[in-house]
Amino acid sequence: MPRNNKQPAGKGVSNEGLKPVMSIFKLVWRNYKLSFCLVIVGILVSAWASLQSTLFTQTLIDDYITPMLASGSTDYGPLAGAIGRLAVVAVLGIAAAYLYNRLMVIISQGTLRDLRVDVFSHMETLPISYFDTHGHGDIMSVYTNDIDTLRQLISQTIPQFVNSSVTIAMTFVSMVVLSVPLTLMTLAMVALVLMAAGRIGGARASTLPTSSSAWATSTPSSRRPCRARRWSRSSATRSAPSRTSMRATMPCATRPCRPTASPTS
């Protein structure tokens, strides 16, 4: 009886997809522990600074502008101090963003260098038959295209993923602290938008093949190009095309596809 080699749906694919990512994380953590920790700290500070600048609008209106309008005061000292503190927070966020982006460039370049060295050391242990059965271009593409593809993953995708996750978490906590009913309403609206987008996208994807085939069957023959003789470049350069051959290659839009019979008397 044939063996059933099928794996459970989802498990094999997820494990195979996570193996390269985990290997890259291990390589980065093995050689750049301190730098990677500083990157995480910089991402947290940058996300906190961006959130503080967003929440400052509420503080500005409730704690400074509204009391000044109610009392008629013209003392702008506390307001200037709050704006100065916000400027310091913004400078810290910019410095943290510059720090972790700079460190990620160093980490990505160093990791790619270490990965190329490891791949080259592994290739030195391979037998001669491997190099006989693989082309030089395929072997070199491992060092160029395949490894260079990881540069965007290490330098951009990982920091953006961490930054987005931290920003979403901090924003959600701030929303819960400010107003629980509005937070629940926002989550409900997000769920409705996602469901509607999924329904519309699925319906659109299911109707695409049907619409294209219907267009092909409903298009009249007058709009379709007639079959014309193809000329090779050599024949075109040897002699000029005759009027009959040019008429044969004219599209149907400028001439009828089937000549109509002359009316009989």
Residue frames relative to the residue before (quaternion, step in Angstrom):
aa qw qx qy qz dx dy dz
M 1.0000 0.0000 0.0000 0.0000 0.00 0.00 0.00
P 0.4999 -0.6557 0.4611 0.3280 3.62 -0.97 0.72
R 0.4708 -0.6787 0.4940 0.2714 3.48 -1.07 0.78
N 0.3645 -0.7115 0.5621 0.2117 3.47 -1.15 0.71
N 0.0778 -0.8398 0.5373 -0.0086 3.55 -0.19 1.33
K 0.4073 0.7226 -0.4768 0.2910 3.57 1.22 0.24
Q 0.2944 -0.7443 0.5776 0.1601 3.53 -1.03 0.88
P 0.6324 -0.5185 0.3854 0.4274 3.59 -1.15 0.35
A 0.5410 -0.6492 0.4320 0.3150 3.53 -0.97 0.89
G 0.8024 0.2859 -0.2272 0.4720 3.54 -0.90 0.99
K 0.6797 0.5083 -0.3208 0.4203 3.62 0.89 -0.84
G 0.7008 0.4713 -0.2898 0.4504 3.58 0.78 -1.00
V 0.6626 0.5119 -0.3117 0.4492 3.55 0.95 -0.87
S 0.6720 0.4989 -0.3086 0.4521 3.59 0.90 -0.87
N 0.6574 0.5038 -0.3169 0.4621 3.58 0.97 -0.82
E 0.6686 0.4895 -0.3083 0.4672 3.58 0.95 -0.85
G 0.6758 0.4949 -0.3062 0.4523 3.60 1.02 -0.67
L 0.6986 0.4679 -0.2755 0.4659 3.58 1.11 -0.63
K 0.5240 0.6620 -0.4175 0.3358 3.61 1.13 -0.41
P 0.6903 0.4549 -0.3207 0.4623 3.68 0.74 -0.85
V 0.6460 0.5247 -0.3290 0.4463 3.59 0.99 -0.80
M 0.6664 0.4889 -0.3033 0.4742 3.58 0.95 -0.84
S 0.6227 0.5316 -0.3463 0.4580 3.59 1.05 -0.68
I 0.6505 0.5033 -0.3174 0.4720 3.58 1.00 -0.79
F 0.6337 0.5228 -0.3288 0.4658 3.58 0.99 -0.81
K 0.6527 0.5064 -0.3197 0.4641 3.59 0.94 -0.83
L 0.6542 0.5101 -0.3180 0.4590 3.59 0.98 -0.82
V 0.6604 0.4947 -0.3092 0.4728 3.58 0.98 -0.82
W 0.6871 0.4860 -0.2877 0.4571 3.58 0.90 -0.92
R 0.6300 0.5530 -0.3395 0.4266 3.59 1.07 -0.65
N 0.7986 0.3243 -0.1513 0.4839 3.59 0.92 -0.86
Y 0.8003 0.2146 -0.0899 0.5526 3.61 1.13 -0.55
K 0.0519 0.8349 -0.5448 0.0589 3.58 0.68 1.05
L 0.7037 0.4670 -0.2766 0.4585 3.58 0.75 -1.03
S 0.6637 0.5037 -0.3101 0.4578 3.58 0.91 -0.88
F 0.6658 0.4953 -0.3147 0.4608 3.58 0.96 -0.79
C 0.6221 0.5209 -0.3413 0.4745 3.60 1.07 -0.66
L 0.6459 0.5047 -0.3190 0.4758 3.58 1.02 -0.75
V 0.6039 0.5443 -0.3506 0.4650 3.58 1.12 -0.64
I 0.6506 0.5073 -0.3183 0.4669 3.60 0.94 -0.86
V 0.6506 0.5058 -0.3145 0.4711 3.59 0.98 -0.86
G 0.6551 0.5118 -0.3119 0.4600 3.60 0.95 -0.83
I 0.6405 0.5106 -0.3279 0.4707 3.59 1.02 -0.75
L 0.6502 0.5119 -0.3209 0.4607 3.59 0.96 -0.82
V 0.6661 0.4903 -0.3096 0.4692 3.61 0.91 -0.86
S 0.6556 0.5115 -0.3189 0.4549 3.59 0.96 -0.82
A 0.6596 0.4920 -0.3106 0.4758 3.60 0.97 -0.81
W 0.6429 0.5179 -0.3217 0.4637 3.59 1.01 -0.77
A 0.6563 0.5094 -0.3155 0.4586 3.59 0.97 -0.81
S 0.6594 0.4952 -0.3164 0.4689 3.60 0.94 -0.79
L 0.6514 0.5017 -0.3191 0.4714 3.59 1.05 -0.70
Q 0.6398 0.5253 -0.3285 0.4547 3.59 1.00 -0.74
S 0.6483 0.5058 -0.3230 0.4685 3.57 1.01 -0.73
T 0.6399 0.5117 -0.3290 0.4696 3.59 1.12 -0.60
L 0.7183 0.4419 -0.2510 0.4752 3.58 0.94 -0.89
F 0.5128 0.6650 -0.4223 0.3412 3.61 1.18 -0.25
T 0.5493 0.6203 -0.4026 0.3891 3.60 1.15 -0.47
Q 0.6569 0.5016 -0.3117 0.4688 3.58 0.96 -0.85
T 0.6642 0.5011 -0.3029 0.4647 3.56 0.93 -0.90
L 0.6406 0.5412 -0.3235 0.4382 3.57 0.98 -0.82
I 0.7191 0.4405 -0.2588 0.4711 3.58 0.90 -0.91
D 0.7397 0.4440 -0.2478 0.4407 3.60 0.78 -1.03
D 0.7846 0.3733 -0.1811 0.4608 3.59 0.91 -0.87
Y 0.7945 0.2968 -0.1533 0.5071 3.59 1.11 -0.48
I 0.7478 0.4124 -0.2559 0.4530 3.61 0.58 -1.06
T 0.6877 0.4880 -0.2961 0.4485 3.61 0.81 -0.97
P 0.6742 0.4623 -0.3293 0.4725 3.70 0.83 -0.75
M 0.6446 0.5168 -0.3385 0.4504 3.60 0.99 -0.71
L 0.6627 0.4891 -0.3109 0.4744 3.59 0.99 -0.72
A 0.6600 0.5106 -0.3145 0.4525 3.59 1.05 -0.75
S 0.7610 0.3703 -0.2005 0.4935 3.59 0.96 -0.83
G 0.4009 -0.7275 0.4705 0.2978 3.60 1.19 -0.32
S 0.3624 0.7499 -0.4854 0.2660 3.59 1.17 0.45
T 0.2362 -0.7643 0.5850 0.1335 3.53 -1.22 0.61
D 0.4281 0.6845 -0.4691 0.3580 3.56 1.24 0.46
Y 0.1043 -0.8287 0.5498 0.0124 3.57 -0.35 1.28
G 0.3510 0.7666 -0.4792 0.2440 3.59 1.22 0.26
P 0.6892 0.4576 -0.3064 0.4709 3.65 0.76 -0.91
L 0.6409 0.5215 -0.3304 0.4563 3.60 1.03 -0.76
A 0.6506 0.5051 -0.3153 0.4714 3.56 1.01 -0.81
G 0.6379 0.5206 -0.3310 0.4610 3.59 1.04 -0.71
A 0.6477 0.5077 -0.3228 0.4674 3.61 1.01 -0.77
I 0.6519 0.4965 -0.3165 0.4779 3.57 1.00 -0.80
G 0.6282 0.5276 -0.3360 0.4628 3.60 1.06 -0.70
R 0.6464 0.5023 -0.3238 0.4743 3.59 0.98 -0.77
L 0.6368 0.5150 -0.3304 0.4691 3.58 1.01 -0.74
A 0.6334 0.5232 -0.3347 0.4616 3.59 1.03 -0.72
V 0.6333 0.5174 -0.3313 0.4706 3.59 1.05 -0.75
V 0.6452 0.5129 -0.3192 0.4676 3.58 0.99 -0.83
A 0.6497 0.5137 -0.3194 0.4604 3.59 0.99 -0.80
V 0.6410 0.5100 -0.3264 0.4716 3.58 1.02 -0.78
L 0.6344 0.5168 -0.3308 0.4702 3.60 1.01 -0.74
G 0.6534 0.5100 -0.3197 0.4591 3.59 0.98 -0.79
I 0.6530 0.5012 -0.3186 0.4700 3.58 0.99 -0.81
A 0.6578 0.5009 -0.3137 0.4669 3.60 0.96 -0.85
A 0.6533 0.5042 -0.3221 0.4639 3.60 0.98 -0.78
A 0.6479 0.5100 -0.3240 0.4638 3.60 0.99 -0.79
Y 0.6483 0.5007 -0.3187 0.4769 3.58 1.00 -0.80
L 0.6488 0.5363 -0.3232 0.4324 3.59 0.97 -0.86
Y 0.7406 0.4121 -0.2687 0.4577 3.59 0.71 -0.98
N 0.6109 0.5225 -0.3687 0.4668 3.63 1.11 -0.47
R 0.6417 0.5152 -0.3174 0.4712 3.57 1.04 -0.76
L 0.6703 0.4873 -0.2999 0.4725 3.56 0.95 -0.83
M 0.6428 0.5234 -0.3368 0.4467 3.59 1.01 -0.71
V 0.5944 0.5406 -0.3694 0.4669 3.60 1.11 -0.56
I 0.6625 0.4915 -0.3038 0.4767 3.60 0.94 -0.88
I 0.6658 0.5026 -0.3084 0.4572 3.58 0.92 -0.88
S 0.6776 0.4973 -0.3081 0.4457 3.60 0.87 -0.90
Q 0.6769 0.4814 -0.3040 0.4665 3.59 0.89 -0.87
G 0.6705 0.4883 -0.3060 0.4673 3.59 0.96 -0.81
T 0.6452 0.5150 -0.3257 0.4608 3.59 1.01 -0.74
L 0.6455 0.5049 -0.3234 0.4731 3.58 0.98 -0.77
R 0.6314 0.5175 -0.3363 0.4695 3.59 1.02 -0.73
D 0.6710 0.4856 -0.3021 0.4718 3.60 0.89 -0.88
L 0.6461 0.5205 -0.3242 0.4544 3.57 1.02 -0.75
R 0.6398 0.5075 -0.3269 0.4757 3.59 1.00 -0.75
V 0.6411 0.5154 -0.3290 0.4638 3.58 0.99 -0.77
D 0.6608 0.5016 -0.3110 0.4638 3.60 0.95 -0.83
V 0.6558 0.5004 -0.3164 0.4683 3.58 0.97 -0.81
F 0.6570 0.5006 -0.3181 0.4654 3.59 0.97 -0.80
S 0.6459 0.5060 -0.3262 0.4695 3.59 0.99 -0.75
H 0.6494 0.5012 -0.3233 0.4718 3.58 1.04 -0.68
M 0.6589 0.5129 -0.3160 0.4504 3.59 1.00 -0.76
E 0.5976 0.5626 -0.3698 0.4354 3.59 1.13 -0.48
T 0.6816 0.4741 -0.2906 0.4755 3.60 1.17 -0.44
L 0.5354 0.6362 -0.4121 0.3725 3.61 1.24 -0.15
P 0.5331 -0.6316 0.4475 0.3415 3.62 -1.10 0.56
I 0.6676 -0.5054 0.3685 0.4039 3.55 -1.31 0.28
S 0.5917 0.5977 -0.3715 0.3931 3.58 1.09 -0.64
Y 0.5888 0.5715 -0.3764 0.4301 3.60 1.11 -0.55
F 0.7043 0.4472 -0.2657 0.4831 3.59 0.93 -0.85
D 0.6132 0.5321 -0.3536 0.4646 3.59 1.21 -0.38
T 0.7384 0.4121 -0.2221 0.4854 3.58 1.06 -0.71
H 0.7187 0.3624 -0.2443 0.5408 3.63 1.24 -0.12
G 0.4771 -0.6865 0.4770 0.2711 3.54 -0.98 0.86
H 0.6185 -0.5541 0.4047 0.3829 3.54 -1.24 0.47
G 0.6398 0.5330 -0.3331 0.4422 3.59 1.03 -0.71
D 0.6403 0.5172 -0.3273 0.4641 3.59 1.04 -0.77
I 0.6631 0.5002 -0.3113 0.4618 3.57 0.98 -0.79
M 0.6903 0.4735 -0.2896 0.4640 3.58 0.93 -0.85
S 0.6033 0.5686 -0.3677 0.4214 3.60 1.11 -0.57
V 0.5582 0.5859 -0.3965 0.4334 3.59 1.20 -0.40
Y 0.7135 0.4405 -0.2562 0.4809 3.59 0.99 -0.83
T 0.7343 0.4122 -0.2306 0.4875 3.61 1.09 -0.60
N 0.8077 0.3080 -0.1748 0.4715 3.59 0.23 -1.26
D 0.7070 0.4825 -0.2915 0.4270 3.58 0.75 -1.04
I 0.7170 0.4307 -0.2608 0.4821 3.57 0.88 -0.89
D 0.6330 0.5281 -0.3425 0.4506 3.61 1.03 -0.66
T 0.5669 0.5931 -0.3871 0.4207 3.59 1.17 -0.47
L 0.6438 0.5389 -0.3189 0.4397 3.58 1.13 -0.62
R 0.5111 0.6572 -0.4305 0.3485 3.61 1.18 -0.32
Q 0.6753 0.4799 -0.3026 0.4713 3.59 0.91 -0.84
L 0.6210 0.5423 -0.3457 0.4480 3.58 1.06 -0.70
I 0.7307 0.4343 -0.2502 0.4635 3.58 0.84 -0.95
S 0.7637 0.4124 -0.2186 0.4461 3.58 0.81 -0.98
Q 0.8042 0.2698 -0.1363 0.5118 3.63 1.04 -0.61
T 0.7154 0.4807 -0.2922 0.4144 3.58 0.69 -1.04
I 0.6818 0.4879 -0.3014 0.4542 3.60 0.84 -0.92
P 0.6835 0.4532 -0.3246 0.4713 3.69 0.77 -0.79
Q 0.6582 0.5044 -0.3258 0.4541 3.60 0.94 -0.77
F 0.6333 0.5242 -0.3370 0.4589 3.59 1.02 -0.73
V 0.6763 0.4770 -0.2973 0.4761 3.58 0.89 -0.89
N 0.6560 0.5148 -0.3118 0.4555 3.58 0.94 -0.89
S 0.6703 0.4894 -0.3040 0.4678 3.59 0.92 -0.85
S 0.6492 0.5177 -0.3262 0.4518 3.59 0.97 -0.80
V 0.6717 0.4852 -0.2994 0.4730 3.59 0.92 -0.89
T 0.6493 0.5193 -0.3206 0.4539 3.60 0.97 -0.82
I 0.6560 0.5004 -0.3146 0.4693 3.59 0.95 -0.85
A 0.6571 0.5091 -0.3195 0.4549 3.59 0.93 -0.85
M 0.6803 0.4781 -0.2971 0.4694 3.61 0.88 -0.90
T 0.6461 0.5160 -0.3250 0.4590 3.59 0.99 -0.77
F 0.6493 0.5139 -0.3219 0.4590 3.58 0.98 -0.80
V 0.6460 0.5058 -0.3228 0.4718 3.59 0.97 -0.81
S 0.6535 0.5075 -0.3176 0.4630 3.59 0.96 -0.81
M 0.6404 0.5202 -0.3259 0.4616 3.58 1.01 -0.76
V 0.6515 0.5044 -0.3194 0.4682 3.59 0.98 -0.80
V 0.6564 0.5093 -0.3176 0.4570 3.59 0.98 -0.81
L 0.6897 0.4895 -0.2890 0.4485 3.59 0.94 -0.84
S 0.7850 -0.1770 0.1701 0.5688 3.60 0.77 -1.02
V 0.3307 -0.7585 0.5323 0.1787 3.56 -0.62 1.16
P 0.6608 0.5009 -0.3450 0.4398 3.68 0.82 -0.76
L 0.6615 0.4909 -0.3151 0.4714 3.59 0.95 -0.80
T 0.6159 0.5384 -0.3468 0.4588 3.58 1.09 -0.65
L 0.6598 0.4940 -0.3054 0.4769 3.59 0.95 -0.86
M 0.6389 0.5167 -0.3278 0.4661 3.58 1.00 -0.77
T 0.6467 0.5175 -0.3184 0.4611 3.59 0.99 -0.81
L 0.6561 0.5025 -0.3135 0.4677 3.59 0.94 -0.84
A 0.6415 0.5168 -0.3281 0.4624 3.59 1.01 -0.76
M 0.6639 0.4956 -0.3079 0.4677 3.59 0.96 -0.81
V 0.6272 0.5226 -0.3382 0.4681 3.59 1.03 -0.73
A 0.6455 0.5131 -0.3201 0.4665 3.59 0.99 -0.81
L 0.6556 0.5040 -0.3159 0.4652 3.60 0.97 -0.81
V 0.6495 0.5118 -0.3233 0.4600 3.59 0.96 -0.82
L 0.6570 0.5024 -0.3136 0.4665 3.60 0.95 -0.82
M 0.6535 0.5034 -0.3173 0.4678 3.59 0.95 -0.81
A 0.6647 0.4978 -0.3087 0.4638 3.59 0.94 -0.86
A 0.6485 0.5100 -0.3189 0.4665 3.59 0.97 -0.82
G 0.6516 0.5082 -0.3189 0.4641 3.60 1.00 -0.77
R 0.6554 0.5057 -0.3163 0.4633 3.58 0.96 -0.84
I 0.6818 0.4853 -0.2956 0.4606 3.58 0.86 -0.96
G 0.6646 0.5017 -0.3109 0.4582 3.60 0.94 -0.84
G 0.6625 0.5000 -0.3120 0.4623 3.59 0.98 -0.79
A 0.6573 0.4994 -0.3148 0.4685 3.56 0.98 -0.80
R 0.6482 0.5162 -0.3136 0.4637 3.57 1.02 -0.79
A 0.6673 0.4978 -0.3071 0.4611 3.58 0.94 -0.83
S 0.6736 0.4981 -0.3056 0.4525 3.61 1.03 -0.71
T 0.7085 0.4514 -0.2669 0.4723 3.60 1.12 -0.54
L 0.4918 0.6845 -0.4357 0.3158 3.62 1.15 -0.22
P 0.6891 0.4494 -0.3215 0.4689 3.70 0.72 -0.84
T 0.6460 0.5289 -0.3267 0.4429 3.60 0.98 -0.80
S 0.6746 0.4957 -0.3034 0.4552 3.58 0.91 -0.87
S 0.6595 0.5029 -0.3239 0.4553 3.61 0.97 -0.76
S 0.6664 0.4822 -0.3089 0.4775 3.58 0.97 -0.79
A 0.6340 0.5192 -0.3339 0.4658 3.58 1.06 -0.73
W 0.6298 0.5234 -0.3356 0.4656 3.58 1.02 -0.72
A 0.6567 0.5175 -0.3175 0.4473 3.58 0.98 -0.85
T 0.7089 0.4520 -0.2698 0.4694 3.58 0.99 -0.80
S 0.7177 0.4510 -0.2579 0.4636 3.58 1.08 -0.67
T 0.5300 0.6296 -0.4248 0.3772 3.62 1.19 -0.19
P 0.4061 -0.7224 0.4900 0.2703 3.64 -0.69 0.93
S 0.6230 -0.5788 0.3858 0.3579 3.51 -1.22 0.53
S 0.5875 0.5923 -0.3797 0.3998 3.58 1.16 -0.46
R 0.6941 0.4567 -0.2759 0.4832 3.58 1.22 -0.47
R 0.6100 0.5427 -0.3613 0.4504 3.57 1.24 -0.15
P 0.4876 -0.6622 0.4709 0.3194 3.60 -0.98 0.68
C 0.4292 -0.6889 0.5221 0.2620 3.57 -1.01 0.84
R 0.5724 -0.5720 0.4568 0.3694 3.50 -1.29 0.33
A 0.0387 -0.8043 0.5927 -0.0190 3.54 -0.73 1.05
R 0.5404 -0.6148 0.4685 0.3325 3.49 -1.17 0.55
R 0.3179 -0.7480 0.5563 0.1729 3.52 -0.94 0.92
W 0.2573 -0.7553 0.5874 0.1351 3.52 -0.95 0.90
S 0.3836 -0.6836 0.5674 0.2522 3.51 -1.04 0.70
R 0.6387 -0.5479 0.3793 0.3847 3.53 -1.23 0.48
S 0.6393 0.5370 -0.3373 0.4350 3.58 1.04 -0.72
S 0.6781 0.4776 -0.3042 0.4685 3.58 0.92 -0.86
A 0.6385 0.5284 -0.3346 0.4485 3.58 1.05 -0.66
T 0.6931 0.4606 -0.2835 0.4766 3.59 1.05 -0.68
R 0.6239 0.5583 -0.3594 0.4121 3.57 1.11 -0.56
S 0.8149 -0.0017 0.0514 0.5773 3.56 0.79 -0.99
A 0.5233 -0.6235 0.4761 0.3327 3.52 -1.15 0.59
P 0.5192 -0.6453 0.4429 0.3434 3.60 -0.96 0.66
S 0.4505 -0.6862 0.5078 0.2615 3.52 -1.07 0.79
R 0.6602 -0.5143 0.3628 0.4098 3.54 -1.27 0.26
T 0.6308 0.5405 -0.3359 0.4440 3.58 1.07 -0.70
S 0.6778 0.4740 -0.2955 0.4781 3.58 0.93 -0.86
M 0.6287 0.5183 -0.3484 0.4635 3.59 1.04 -0.66
R 0.6368 0.5129 -0.3312 0.4709 3.56 1.07 -0.72
A 0.6395 0.5315 -0.3310 0.4461 3.60 1.08 -0.67
T 0.7221 0.4297 -0.2500 0.4811 3.60 1.08 -0.61
M 0.4689 0.6692 -0.4610 0.3461 3.60 1.21 0.00
P 0.4918 -0.6616 0.4680 0.3184 3.63 -1.00 0.74
C 0.6536 -0.5475 0.3704 0.3686 3.49 -1.28 0.42
A 0.5639 0.6187 -0.3933 0.3802 3.58 1.19 -0.47
T 0.7452 0.3827 -0.2131 0.5028 3.60 1.16 -0.62
R 0.7800 0.1563 -0.1168 0.5946 3.62 1.22 -0.17
P 0.5413 -0.6144 0.4399 0.3687 3.62 -1.06 0.49
C 0.5257 -0.6425 0.4555 0.3215 3.56 -1.07 0.78
R 0.7852 0.1535 -0.0772 0.5950 3.58 0.97 -0.85
P 0.3892 -0.7204 0.5103 0.2629 3.61 -0.67 0.98
T 0.3943 -0.7165 0.5273 0.2303 3.51 -0.95 0.92
A 0.5116 -0.6488 0.4699 0.3108 3.55 -1.08 0.75
S 0.5075 -0.6455 0.4740 0.3180 3.55 -1.08 0.72
P 0.5102 -0.6594 0.4451 0.3268 3.59 -0.93 0.77
T 0.3610 -0.7270 0.5472 0.2041 3.53 -0.95 0.90
S 0.5048 -0.6590 0.4733 0.2948 3.45 -1.11 0.72
